[in-house]
Amino acid sequence: MVEVTEIFILMLVIATVAFAPLGYFIYKFTQKNAEPFGEIEPHGDSPSMINDFAEKVIHFVKSKLTKH
């Protein structure tokens, strides 16, 4: 009977370790107005050097493709 109790406790510890990240994420998600990691920027609303460069490259490629 002791072996069954030991296995049960071991399985309980393993389950706790396995599901701890999920519990932490749920805790953080419900903490700040359903935002898991606090205040985040909306995508595409802020100016960025990388976004500007990508837009210039896309515009350049489109202009080269349409000027046959």
Long-range contacts (C-beta under 8 A, 24 or more apart in sequence): none
